[in-house]
Amino acid sequence: MTNEIWWRLGCFFSILVVMMLLEGYKPARLSSITKTKRWTANFGLVFASSIFARLTLPIGLTAVAFYNAENTIGLFNQVFYINVNLPYWLTIVLSLFILDIIIYWQHRLFHVVPMLWRLHRVHHADAHVDTSTGLRFHPIEIVLSIVIKLLVVTAFGIPAIAVLIFEITLNGLALFNHANIRLPQAIEKPLRLILMTQILHRIHHSQVVKETNSNYGFSVIWWDKLFGSYKDSAIKSDSELDIGLSQYPQSKQNASLWALLLMPFKNK
Ligand SMILES: [Zn+2]
């Protein structure tokens, strides 16, 4: 755990670079706005979010998990749970399931509650989807998401190692399923039985509201199947799909860091 930051950064940059190379080699869709413009705004938002999270949250998720373990806080740290003597890996798997299902419902909540949608629409307003879109979240949404995870980690006493595995996987999968690529059918077909593939996730970025409000999962498709929000195809084909939000056309406004930071506070 002492190398946490290196594990995080190492996985993040490796997946990011692989996705960008694949997007450059064979992009699934073309964008009329330049990469430089979109990437400046999207990565700028990552930078702003990191600073904002540092300033508002004094302690990280794994540090909280360690604190909980030391002070017997949360379900998995209680004597009765420890006495059940479940194998440690099972607690980790259980923790990953809990965190993932919470993230699914958090995502749905951000679509349904108008105030939260104001924040989340910064992500959806991107008129093109590529791996950088997977990082395009308003700093307030990032902080709210960390706070929700903090509460879950504390309530369940989720171990620090599970938190780290979850964070790395979720982040990696967000980069993966936003990538502007189309996997060969022989890979995509079996993969979509478990994972949210790029084609499936692009349906979530469609301008058709019914399609935006589907495929909420960032990782597995199970939660969408279980809770009735799964869509295996859109009205339009993957290459013709209208991406983004109709009220935010592809423009400078939509690819400027300042505009994205202010977007939740402006009516549209
Ligand atoms: Zn969404």
Boltz pocket constraint, residues with backbone or C-beta under 6 A from the ligand:
constraints:
  - pocket:
      binder: B
      contacts: [[A, 107], [A, 111], [A, 120], [A, 124], [A, 204], [A, 212]]
      max_distance: 6.0
